[in-house]
C-alpha cells in the first residue's frame, strides 16, 4: 500500500430498465458521482439502489468498493474492442461501484478487515462476481471473463458503524483475523467463468 488510502469518488444510482441483448433488464450499473457527505445506513448508501437483491445489496453487500488502479486496465480492454471510437470515457462508477478507492487492491485486503473512515466503519466481506450486466456495462461480451482472469473484482462491504462518506476522505485499514483474502475467495469462485 504505497499510496495513502483515499476515497476518490462516491457513486449512487437508481435502478432503471435498459435494453440488453434485445430484452428489458432492470439494472443499477453506471452509478454517478455525487458531491458532499452521503449518509451510510445499514443497507448501504442513501439514494443508491440495487436491481437484483438476490446477488447485490443486503447487510453483507451493502456497499461495493473498487480500486481506481484498475481503471487503466479496463480502458485498455475497451480500446482493444474498438469501443474508444464510440465512447472513450470510463468515469468512476462505470464498474457499478459505490466507492472508488485509491491505495487498496484486492490482494491487500482480507474478509473481516475494517475500513475506518472519519465518520463510519465498513467491514470487508466478499469479492464481487461478474455477471452479464457487467458485460453490457463494459460494452463487450468477454468483460466478465476478463474480470475472472485478472482478479480485478473489487469487494463488498457491510456497515459496522453508520455515518457519512465523502469523496476525498482518507481512511485506515484495520486488519481482521486474516484467515482468507479477497483474492483467495475470488479465485475459489471463478472456476465457472474460466471454463
Residue frames as a rotation matrix with the C-alpha (Angstrom) as fourth column:
UNK 1
0.578 0.816 0.000 0.00
0.816 -0.578 0.000 0.00
0.000 0.000 -1.000 0.00
UNK 2
-0.484 -0.868 0.110 2.41
0.874 -0.486 0.011 2.67
0.044 0.102 0.994 -1.23
UNK 3
-0.525 0.375 0.764 -0.27
0.073 -0.875 0.479 5.32
0.848 0.307 0.432 -1.76
UNK 4
-0.900 0.351 0.257 -2.32
-0.350 -0.231 -0.908 6.83
-0.260 -0.907 0.331 1.02
UNK 5
-0.660 0.736 0.151 -5.73
0.750 0.655 0.085 5.23
-0.036 0.170 -0.985 1.35
UNK 6
-0.799 0.357 -0.484 -8.38
-0.270 -0.932 -0.242 7.58
-0.537 -0.063 0.841 -0.02
UNK 7
0.076 0.886 0.457 -11.95
0.686 0.286 -0.669 7.67
-0.724 0.364 -0.586 -1.33
UNK 8
-0.902 -0.428 0.053 -11.59
0.316 -0.572 0.757 9.22
-0.294 0.700 0.652 -4.80
UNK 9
-0.686 0.723 -0.079 -15.29
-0.564 -0.460 0.686 9.15
0.460 0.515 0.723 -5.61
UNK 10
-0.715 0.612 0.337 -18.69
0.031 0.510 -0.860 8.17
-0.698 -0.604 -0.384 -4.14
UNK 11
-0.852 0.386 -0.354 -21.37
-0.419 -0.097 0.903 6.96
0.314 0.917 0.245 -6.58
UNK 12
-0.476 0.802 0.359 -25.10
-0.141 0.334 -0.932 6.24
-0.868 -0.494 -0.046 -6.46
UNK 13
-0.891 0.317 -0.326 -27.72
-0.348 -0.014 0.937 5.02
0.293 0.948 0.123 -8.94
UNK 14
-0.070 0.932 0.354 -31.41
-0.759 0.180 -0.625 4.32
-0.647 -0.313 0.695 -9.07
UNK 15
-0.573 -0.021 0.820 -32.45
0.330 0.909 0.254 1.01
-0.751 0.416 -0.514 -10.61
UNK 16
-0.010 0.537 -0.843 -33.74
-0.741 -0.571 -0.355 1.52
-0.672 0.621 0.404 -14.15
UNK 17
0.535 0.261 0.803 -34.82
0.301 0.830 -0.470 -0.56
-0.789 0.493 0.366 -17.14
UNK 18
-0.080 -0.590 -0.803 -32.39
-0.795 -0.448 0.409 -0.75
-0.601 0.671 -0.434 -20.07
UNK 19
0.891 0.337 -0.304 -32.25
-0.453 0.633 -0.628 -2.85
-0.019 0.697 0.717 -23.21
UNK 20
-0.209 -0.941 0.267 -29.67
-0.837 0.313 0.449 -5.66
-0.506 -0.130 -0.853 -23.02
UNK 21
-0.935 -0.246 0.255 -29.48
-0.097 0.870 0.483 -8.36
-0.341 0.427 -0.837 -25.64
UNK 22
-0.738 0.671 -0.070 -32.87
-0.091 0.003 0.996 -7.47
0.669 0.741 0.059 -27.05
UNK 23
0.127 0.813 -0.569 -34.73
0.737 0.307 0.603 -7.56
0.664 -0.495 -0.560 -23.74
UNK 24
0.307 0.075 0.949 -35.56
-0.407 -0.891 0.202 -5.09
0.860 -0.448 -0.243 -20.99
UNK 25
0.053 -0.412 -0.910 -33.46
0.745 0.623 -0.239 -5.62
0.665 -0.665 0.340 -17.85
UNK 26
0.950 0.221 0.219 -33.54
0.000 -0.702 0.712 -3.82
0.311 -0.677 -0.667 -14.50
UNK 27
0.155 -0.962 -0.226 -30.06
0.849 0.247 -0.468 -2.56
0.505 -0.119 0.855 -13.54
UNK 28
0.974 0.008 -0.228 -28.33
0.133 -0.829 0.542 -0.07
-0.185 -0.559 -0.809 -11.25
UNK 29
0.072 -0.966 0.246 -24.98
0.948 0.143 0.283 -0.21
-0.309 0.213 0.927 -13.08
UNK 30
-0.213 -0.241 0.947 -23.44
0.683 -0.730 -0.032 3.04
0.699 0.640 0.320 -14.28
UNK 31
0.436 0.351 -0.829 -23.50
0.882 -0.349 0.317 4.78
-0.178 -0.869 -0.462 -10.94
UNK 32
0.402 -0.181 0.898 -22.97
0.386 -0.855 -0.346 8.56
0.830 0.486 -0.273 -10.91
UNK 33
-0.589 -0.717 -0.372 -20.58
0.693 -0.211 -0.690 10.53
0.416 -0.664 0.621 -8.70
UNK 34
0.638 0.757 0.141 -22.14
0.516 -0.556 0.652 12.69
0.572 -0.343 -0.745 -6.01
UNK 35
-0.368 -0.741 0.562 -20.66
0.039 -0.616 -0.787 15.60
0.929 -0.267 0.256 -4.07
UNK 36
-0.105 0.268 0.958 -20.78
-0.858 -0.511 0.048 16.17
0.502 -0.817 0.284 -0.34
UNK 37
-0.799 -0.195 0.568 -21.39
-0.534 0.664 -0.523 13.78
-0.275 -0.722 -0.635 2.53
UNK 38
-0.185 0.720 -0.668 -23.52
-0.559 0.482 0.674 10.74
0.808 0.499 0.314 1.68
UNK 39
0.152 0.301 0.942 -25.36
-0.970 0.227 0.084 9.02
-0.188 -0.926 0.326 4.54
UNK 40
-0.591 -0.366 -0.718 -24.23
-0.435 0.895 -0.098 5.43
0.679 0.254 -0.689 5.14
UNK 41
0.205 0.780 0.592 -27.03
-0.979 0.155 0.135 3.25
0.014 -0.607 0.795 6.54
UNK 42
-0.081 -0.274 0.958 -27.01
-0.488 0.849 0.201 -0.46
-0.869 -0.452 -0.203 7.49
UNK 43
0.450 0.327 0.831 -28.23
0.470 0.704 -0.532 -1.46
-0.759 0.630 0.163 3.99
UNK 44
-0.069 -0.592 0.803 -25.94
0.998 -0.054 0.046 0.90
0.016 0.804 0.594 2.06
UNK 45
-0.917 -0.353 -0.184 -25.67
0.343 -0.935 0.086 4.47
-0.203 0.016 0.979 0.84
UNK 46
-0.058 0.935 -0.350 -28.78
0.328 -0.313 -0.891 6.63
-0.943 -0.167 -0.289 0.99
UNK 47
0.352 0.301 -0.887 -30.12
-0.659 -0.593 -0.463 7.11
-0.665 0.747 -0.011 -2.55
UNK 48
-0.631 -0.582 -0.513 -28.43
-0.776 0.473 0.418 4.02
0.000 0.661 -0.750 -4.00
UNK 49
0.500 0.814 0.297 -30.42
-0.752 0.578 -0.317 1.06
-0.429 -0.065 0.901 -5.29
UNK 50
-0.782 -0.585 0.215 -29.66
-0.401 0.736 0.545 -2.48
-0.477 0.340 -0.811 -6.40
UNK 51
-0.243 0.710 -0.661 -31.69
-0.939 0.000 0.345 -4.12
0.244 0.705 0.666 -9.15
UNK 52
0.345 0.290 -0.893 -31.31
-0.213 0.950 0.227 -7.78
0.914 0.112 0.389 -8.16
UNK 53
0.263 -0.196 0.945 -31.26
-0.942 -0.264 0.208 -8.26
0.209 -0.944 -0.254 -4.40
UNK 54
0.994 0.030 0.100 -30.54
-0.051 0.977 0.207 -11.98
-0.092 -0.211 0.973 -4.79
UNK 55
0.463 -0.880 0.111 -26.96
0.841 0.396 -0.368 -11.12
0.279 0.263 0.923 -5.81
UNK 56
-0.518 -0.607 0.602 -26.39
0.363 -0.794 -0.488 -7.49
0.774 -0.035 0.632 -4.73
UNK 57
-0.121 0.455 0.882 -27.20
-0.595 -0.745 0.302 -5.48
0.794 -0.489 0.361 -1.63
UNK 58
0.714 0.410 -0.567 -28.32
0.244 0.614 0.751 -6.61
0.656 -0.674 0.339 1.80
UNK 59
0.948 -0.293 0.124 -26.36
-0.227 -0.351 0.908 -6.47
-0.223 -0.889 -0.400 5.04
UNK 60
0.391 -0.843 0.369 -23.32
0.459 0.526 0.716 -8.40
-0.798 -0.111 0.593 3.72
UNK 61
-0.418 -0.476 0.774 -23.12
0.905 -0.148 0.398 -6.50
-0.075 0.867 0.493 0.40
UNK 62
0.441 0.671 -0.596 -24.30
0.681 -0.683 -0.264 -3.04
-0.584 -0.290 -0.758 1.42
UNK 63
0.669 -0.347 -0.657 -21.52
-0.499 -0.865 -0.051 -1.10
-0.551 0.362 -0.752 -0.34
UNK 64
0.758 -0.444 0.477 -19.36
0.634 0.673 -0.381 -2.08
-0.152 0.592 0.792 -3.33
UNK 65
0.564 -0.671 -0.480 -15.77
-0.371 -0.726 0.579 -0.75
-0.738 -0.149 -0.659 -3.43
UNK 66
0.833 -0.307 0.460 -13.43
0.552 0.509 -0.661 -0.84
-0.031 0.805 0.593 -6.42
UNK 67
0.072 -0.903 -0.424 -9.73
0.548 -0.320 0.773 0.10
-0.833 -0.288 0.472 -6.76
UNK 68
0.768 0.148 -0.623 -9.11
-0.305 -0.771 -0.559 3.11
-0.563 0.619 -0.547 -9.02
UNK 69
-0.214 -0.975 -0.064 -5.81
-0.607 0.081 0.791 1.49
-0.766 0.208 -0.609 -10.01
UNK 70
-0.429 0.099 0.898 -7.72
0.461 0.879 0.123 -0.96
-0.777 0.467 -0.422 -12.27
UNK 71
0.537 0.736 -0.413 -9.41
0.026 -0.504 -0.863 1.69
-0.843 0.453 -0.290 -14.41
UNK 72
-0.051 -0.591 -0.805 -6.49
-0.886 -0.345 0.309 1.92
-0.460 0.730 -0.506 -16.93
UNK 73
-0.847 -0.207 0.490 -6.79
-0.064 0.954 0.292 -1.87
-0.528 0.216 -0.821 -17.45
UNK 74
-0.043 0.931 0.362 -10.49
0.630 0.306 -0.714 -1.56
-0.776 0.198 -0.600 -18.35
UNK 75
0.487 0.137 -0.863 -9.87
-0.425 -0.826 -0.371 1.47
-0.763 0.547 -0.344 -20.57
UNK 76
-0.538 -0.758 -0.368 -7.24
-0.746 0.225 0.627 -0.57
-0.392 0.612 -0.687 -22.49
UNK 77
-0.711 0.338 0.616 -9.62
0.343 0.932 -0.115 -3.56
-0.613 0.129 -0.779 -22.75
UNK 78
0.406 0.899 -0.165 -12.32
0.327 -0.311 -0.892 -1.31
-0.853 0.309 -0.420 -24.21
UNK 79
0.167 -0.444 -0.880 -9.80
-0.780 -0.606 0.158 0.18
-0.603 0.660 -0.448 -26.67
UNK 80
-0.826 -0.514 0.230 -8.87
-0.317 0.762 0.564 -3.36
-0.465 0.394 -0.793 -27.80
UNK 81
-0.340 0.805 0.486 -12.56
0.691 0.564 -0.452 -3.95
-0.638 0.183 -0.748 -28.53
UNK 82
-0.693 0.004 0.721 -12.74
0.611 -0.529 0.589 -0.74
0.384 0.849 0.364 -30.57
UNK 83
0.268 0.906 -0.329 -15.08
0.947 -0.185 0.263 0.90
0.177 -0.382 -0.907 -28.07
UNK 84
-0.297 -0.430 -0.853 -12.96
0.589 -0.785 0.191 4.02
-0.752 -0.445 0.486 -27.67
UNK 85
-0.933 0.016 0.358 -14.24
0.314 -0.447 0.838 5.09
0.174 0.894 0.412 -31.08
UNK 86
-0.023 0.998 0.052 -17.77
0.605 -0.027 0.795 5.15
0.796 0.050 -0.604 -29.67
UNK 87
0.836 0.265 0.480 -17.09
-0.239 -0.612 0.754 6.42
0.493 -0.745 -0.448 -26.14
UNK 88
-0.007 -0.941 -0.339 -13.63
0.226 0.329 -0.917 6.67
0.974 -0.083 0.211 -24.64
UNK 89
-0.228 -0.033 0.973 -14.82
-0.818 -0.536 -0.210 7.86
0.528 -0.844 0.095 -21.24
UNK 90
0.039 0.248 -0.968 -14.95
0.419 0.875 0.241 5.46
0.907 -0.415 -0.069 -18.35
UNK 91
-0.083 -0.056 0.995 -15.87
-0.632 -0.769 -0.096 7.61
0.771 -0.636 0.029 -15.34
UNK 92
-0.974 -0.199 0.104 -15.68
-0.194 0.510 -0.838 6.28
0.114 -0.837 -0.536 -11.80
UNK 93
-0.277 0.906 0.319 -18.85
-0.572 0.111 -0.813 4.29
-0.772 -0.407 0.487 -11.11
UNK 94
0.004 0.242 -0.970 -18.81
-0.985 0.170 0.038 2.64
0.174 0.955 0.239 -14.55
UNK 95
-0.692 -0.317 -0.649 -18.00
-0.255 0.948 -0.192 -0.71
0.676 0.033 -0.736 -12.96
UNK 96
0.219 0.925 -0.311 -21.03
0.166 0.279 0.946 -0.42
0.962 -0.258 -0.093 -10.68
UNK 97
-0.390 -0.474 -0.789 -19.08
0.823 0.205 -0.530 0.57
0.413 -0.856 0.310 -7.58
UNK 98
0.787 0.608 -0.101 -20.27
0.557 -0.631 0.540 2.89
0.265 -0.481 -0.836 -4.83
UNK 99
0.753 -0.615 -0.234 -16.75
-0.230 -0.580 0.782 3.75
-0.616 -0.535 -0.578 -3.69
UNK 100
0.743 -0.668 0.046 -13.73
0.251 0.214 -0.944 4.21
0.621 0.713 0.327 -5.94
UNK 101
0.907 -0.413 -0.087 -10.74
0.047 -0.108 0.993 3.76
-0.419 -0.905 -0.079 -3.65
UNK 102
0.565 -0.820 -0.094 -7.09
-0.412 -0.181 -0.893 4.63
0.715 0.543 -0.439 -4.08
UNK 103
-0.205 -0.864 0.460 -4.31
-0.884 -0.038 -0.465 2.62
0.419 -0.502 -0.756 -2.49
UNK 104
-0.322 0.148 0.935 -6.09
-0.634 0.699 -0.330 -0.64
-0.703 -0.699 -0.131 -1.62
UNK 105
-0.389 0.097 -0.916 -6.07
-0.812 0.434 0.391 -3.62
0.436 0.896 -0.090 -4.00
UNK 106
0.682 0.697 -0.221 -7.88
-0.564 0.693 0.449 -6.95
0.466 -0.181 0.866 -3.65
UNK 107
0.299 -0.658 -0.691 -4.55
0.325 0.751 -0.575 -8.63
0.897 -0.053 0.438 -2.84
UNK 108
-0.724 -0.627 0.286 -4.12
0.021 -0.435 -0.900 -6.36
0.689 -0.646 0.328 0.20
UNK 109
-0.363 0.698 0.618 -7.50
-0.919 -0.376 -0.115 -6.88
0.152 -0.610 0.778 1.83
UNK 110
-0.934 0.013 -0.357 -8.99
0.079 0.982 -0.171 -9.84
0.348 -0.188 -0.918 3.69
UNK 111
0.091 0.992 -0.085 -12.53
0.156 0.071 0.985 -10.80
0.984 -0.103 -0.148 4.65
UNK 112
0.529 0.195 -0.826 -13.09
0.825 0.112 0.555 -9.28
0.201 -0.974 -0.101 8.07
UNK 113
-0.671 -0.740 -0.041 -10.76
0.738 -0.662 -0.131 -6.30
0.070 -0.118 0.991 7.64
UNK 114
0.413 0.786 -0.459 -12.31
0.799 -0.555 -0.232 -2.96
-0.437 -0.271 -0.858 8.59
UNK 115
-0.390 -0.406 0.827 -12.09
0.699 -0.714 -0.020 0.27
0.599 0.570 0.562 6.61
UNK 116
0.069 0.340 -0.938 -12.22
0.900 -0.427 -0.089 3.07
-0.431 -0.838 -0.335 9.17
UNK 117
-0.141 0.034 0.989 -13.39
0.661 -0.741 0.120 6.34
0.737 0.671 0.082 7.62
UNK 118
-0.892 -0.256 0.373 -13.68
-0.051 -0.762 -0.646 9.62
0.450 -0.595 0.666 9.54
UNK 119
-0.511 0.777 0.368 -17.45
-0.857 -0.430 -0.283 9.21
-0.061 -0.460 0.886 10.05
UNK 120
0.693 0.719 0.046 -18.25
-0.718 0.695 -0.040 5.49
-0.061 -0.005 0.998 9.57
UNK 121
-0.464 -0.793 0.395 -16.74
-0.688 0.604 0.403 1.99
-0.558 -0.085 -0.825 9.55
UNK 122
0.593 0.575 -0.564 -17.23
-0.802 0.482 -0.352 -0.65
0.069 0.662 0.747 6.85
UNK 123
0.007 -0.558 0.830 -16.15
-0.494 0.719 0.488 -4.30
-0.869 -0.413 -0.271 7.01
UNK 124
-0.442 -0.278 -0.853 -14.78
-0.891 0.244 0.382 -6.25
0.102 0.929 -0.356 4.05
UNK 125
0.289 0.664 0.690 -16.96
-0.642 0.668 -0.375 -9.28
-0.710 -0.335 0.619 3.24
UNK 126
0.217 -0.111 0.970 -16.63
0.492 0.871 -0.010 -10.92
-0.843 0.479 0.244 -0.18
UNK 127
-0.843 -0.498 -0.203 -15.43
0.047 -0.445 0.894 -10.23
-0.535 0.745 0.399 -3.73
UNK 128
0.130 0.845 -0.519 -17.83
-0.705 -0.290 -0.647 -9.17
-0.697 0.450 0.558 -6.44
UNK 129
-0.372 -0.151 0.916 -18.68
0.450 0.834 0.321 -11.83
-0.812 0.531 -0.242 -9.01
UNK 130
-0.812 0.052 -0.582 -19.08
-0.468 -0.655 0.594 -10.63
-0.350 0.754 0.556 -12.60
UNK 131
-0.147 0.831 0.537 -22.36
0.397 0.547 -0.737 -11.14
-0.906 0.105 -0.410 -14.45
UNK 132
-0.165 0.140 0.976 -23.90
0.986 0.049 0.160 -10.49
-0.026 0.989 -0.147 -17.86
UNK 133
0.872 0.488 -0.034 -24.88
0.489 -0.872 0.007 -6.96
-0.026 -0.023 -0.999 -16.80
UNK 134
0.310 -0.856 -0.414 -21.17
0.014 -0.432 0.902 -6.23
-0.951 -0.285 -0.122 -16.35
UNK 135
-0.444 -0.411 0.796 -20.60
0.756 0.305 0.579 -7.32
-0.481 0.859 0.176 -19.96
UNK 136
0.343 0.678 0.650 -23.31
0.903 -0.429 -0.029 -4.93
0.259 0.597 -0.759 -21.12
UNK 137
0.888 -0.016 -0.460 -21.98
0.216 -0.868 0.447 -2.05
-0.407 -0.496 -0.767 -18.99
UNK 138
-0.029 -0.989 -0.145 -18.46
0.043 -0.146 0.988 -2.52
-0.999 0.022 0.047 -20.36
UNK 139
0.375 0.309 -0.874 -19.75
-0.760 -0.438 -0.481 -2.90
-0.531 0.844 0.070 -23.92
UNK 140
-0.173 -0.416 -0.893 -18.21
-0.841 0.535 -0.087 -6.27
0.513 0.736 -0.442 -24.81
UNK 141
0.642 0.676 -0.361 -19.22
-0.482 0.722 0.496 -9.88
0.596 -0.145 0.790 -24.23
UNK 142
0.312 -0.585 -0.748 -16.00
0.494 0.773 -0.398 -11.13
0.811 -0.245 0.531 -22.63
UNK 143
-0.018 -0.322 0.947 -15.76
-0.533 -0.798 -0.281 -8.50
0.846 -0.510 -0.157 -19.89
UNK 144
0.757 0.354 0.550 -16.91
-0.652 0.349 0.673 -10.94
0.046 -0.868 0.495 -17.17
UNK 145
0.866 -0.486 -0.115 -14.35
0.463 0.867 -0.183 -13.49
0.189 0.106 0.976 -18.27
UNK 146
0.086 -0.856 0.510 -11.67
0.242 -0.479 -0.844 -10.80
0.966 0.196 0.166 -18.27
UNK 147
0.282 0.073 0.957 -12.61
-0.825 -0.491 0.280 -9.85
0.490 -0.868 -0.078 -14.71
UNK 148
0.972 0.117 0.205 -12.36
-0.206 0.846 0.492 -13.51
-0.116 -0.520 0.846 -13.71
UNK 149
0.610 -0.792 0.028 -8.93
0.634 0.467 -0.617 -13.86
0.475 0.395 0.787 -15.34
UNK 150
-0.039 -0.661 0.749 -7.50
0.023 -0.750 -0.661 -10.61
0.999 -0.008 0.045 -13.99
UNK 151
-0.221 0.047 -0.974 -8.89
0.932 0.305 -0.197 -10.83
0.288 -0.951 -0.111 -10.47
UNK 152
-0.980 -0.105 0.169 -9.81
0.076 -0.983 -0.168 -7.14
0.183 -0.152 0.971 -10.70
UNK 153
-0.375 0.896 -0.237 -13.14
0.671 0.439 0.597 -7.66
0.639 0.065 -0.766 -8.93
UNK 154
-0.386 0.233 0.892 -13.40
-0.566 -0.824 -0.030 -5.16
0.728 -0.517 0.450 -6.09
UNK 155
-0.784 0.071 -0.617 -15.13
0.459 0.736 -0.498 -6.17
0.419 -0.673 -0.609 -2.87
UNK 156
0.220 0.942 0.253 -18.36
0.173 -0.293 0.941 -5.82
0.960 -0.163 -0.227 -0.94
UNK 157
-0.876 -0.458 0.150 -18.55
0.000 -0.312 -0.950 -4.15
0.482 -0.832 0.274 2.44
UNK 158
0.161 0.889 -0.428 -21.02
0.808 0.130 0.574 -4.34
0.566 -0.439 -0.698 5.30
UNK 159
0.056 -0.047 0.997 -21.74
-0.249 -0.968 -0.032 -1.36
0.967 -0.246 -0.066 7.52
UNK 160
-0.332 -0.246 -0.911 -20.35
0.781 0.470 -0.412 -1.70
0.529 -0.848 0.036 11.05
UNK 161
-0.370 0.165 -0.914 -20.86
0.631 -0.677 -0.378 1.91
-0.682 -0.717 0.146 12.09
UNK 162
0.361 0.570 0.739 -23.33
0.921 -0.341 -0.187 4.05
0.145 0.748 -0.648 10.11
UNK 163
-0.063 -0.365 -0.929 -22.43
0.425 -0.852 0.306 7.67
-0.903 -0.375 0.209 9.39
UNK 164
0.879 0.280 -0.386 -21.37
-0.202 -0.515 -0.833 9.50
-0.432 0.810 -0.396 6.23
UNK 165
0.025 -0.858 0.513 -18.81
0.762 0.348 0.546 9.18
-0.647 0.377 0.663 3.42
UNK 166
0.804 0.165 -0.571 -17.39
-0.190 -0.839 -0.510 11.86
-0.564 0.518 -0.643 1.14
UNK 167
0.723 -0.606 0.332 -15.06
0.566 0.244 -0.787 11.87
0.396 0.757 0.520 -1.84
UNK 168
0.278 -0.741 0.611 -11.58
-0.271 -0.671 -0.690 12.98
0.922 0.026 -0.387 -0.83
UNK 169
0.700 0.012 0.714 -11.67
-0.714 0.042 0.699 11.39
-0.022 -0.999 0.038 2.61
UNK 170
-0.434 -0.831 -0.347 -8.77
-0.692 0.554 -0.463 9.28
0.577 0.039 -0.816 3.77
UNK 171
0.758 0.635 0.150 -9.31
-0.580 0.551 0.600 6.01
0.298 -0.541 0.786 5.60
UNK 172
-0.307 -0.821 0.481 -7.44
-0.943 0.330 -0.039 3.44
-0.127 -0.466 -0.876 7.64
UNK 173
0.234 0.283 -0.930 -7.27
-0.412 0.895 0.169 -0.32
0.881 0.344 0.326 7.05
UNK 174
-0.063 -0.168 0.984 -7.71
-0.983 0.179 -0.032 -2.19
-0.170 -0.969 -0.177 10.34
UNK 175
-0.624 -0.245 -0.742 -6.69
-0.511 0.846 0.151 -5.85
0.591 0.473 -0.653 9.87
UNK 176
0.527 0.801 0.283 -9.19
-0.818 0.388 0.424 -8.51
0.230 -0.455 0.860 10.91
UNK 177
0.625 -0.232 0.745 -8.38
-0.318 0.797 0.514 -12.17
-0.713 -0.558 0.425 11.64
UNK 178
0.032 -0.632 -0.774 -6.76
-0.980 -0.172 0.100 -12.55
-0.197 0.756 -0.625 8.20
UNK 179
-0.099 -0.006 0.995 -7.92
-0.168 0.986 -0.011 -16.12
-0.981 -0.168 -0.098 7.54
UNK 180
-0.030 0.104 0.994 -8.91
0.894 0.448 -0.020 -15.68
-0.447 0.888 -0.106 3.85
UNK 181
-0.713 -0.325 -0.622 -8.07
0.063 -0.912 0.404 -12.89
-0.699 0.249 0.671 1.40
UNK 182
0.326 0.807 -0.493 -10.38
-0.465 -0.317 -0.827 -11.36
-0.823 0.499 0.272 -1.19
UNK 183
-0.174 -0.480 -0.860 -8.01
-0.984 0.125 0.130 -12.72
0.045 0.868 -0.494 -3.87
UNK 184
-0.969 -0.193 0.155 -8.35
-0.214 0.967 -0.135 -16.26
-0.124 -0.164 -0.979 -2.48
UNK 185
-0.280 0.944 0.174 -12.14
0.075 0.202 -0.976 -16.03
-0.957 -0.260 -0.127 -2.23
UNK 186
0.309 0.380 -0.872 -12.40
-0.770 -0.438 -0.464 -14.71
-0.558 0.815 0.157 -5.78
UNK 187
-0.550 -0.597 -0.585 -10.15
-0.822 0.511 0.251 -17.45
0.149 0.619 -0.771 -7.22
UNK 188
-0.890 0.230 0.395 -12.25
0.016 0.879 -0.477 -20.10
-0.457 -0.418 -0.786 -5.47
UNK 189
0.025 0.997 -0.079 -15.46
0.036 -0.080 -0.996 -18.76
-0.999 0.023 -0.038 -7.04
UNK 190
0.089 0.000 -0.996 -14.21
-0.767 -0.637 -0.069 -18.13
-0.635 0.770 -0.057 -10.57
UNK 191
-0.703 -0.373 0.606 -13.93
-0.003 0.853 0.522 -21.65
-0.711 0.365 -0.600 -11.98
UNK 192
0.134 0.867 0.480 -17.32
0.659 0.283 -0.697 -21.30
-0.740 0.410 -0.534 -13.67
UNK 193
0.780 0.167 -0.603 -16.20
-0.209 -0.839 -0.503 -18.18
-0.589 0.518 -0.620 -15.56
UNK 194
-0.035 -0.930 -0.365 -12.92
-0.851 -0.164 0.499 -19.67
-0.524 0.328 -0.786 -16.76
UNK 195
-0.055 0.080 0.995 -14.25
0.198 0.978 -0.068 -22.86
-0.979 0.193 -0.069 -18.39
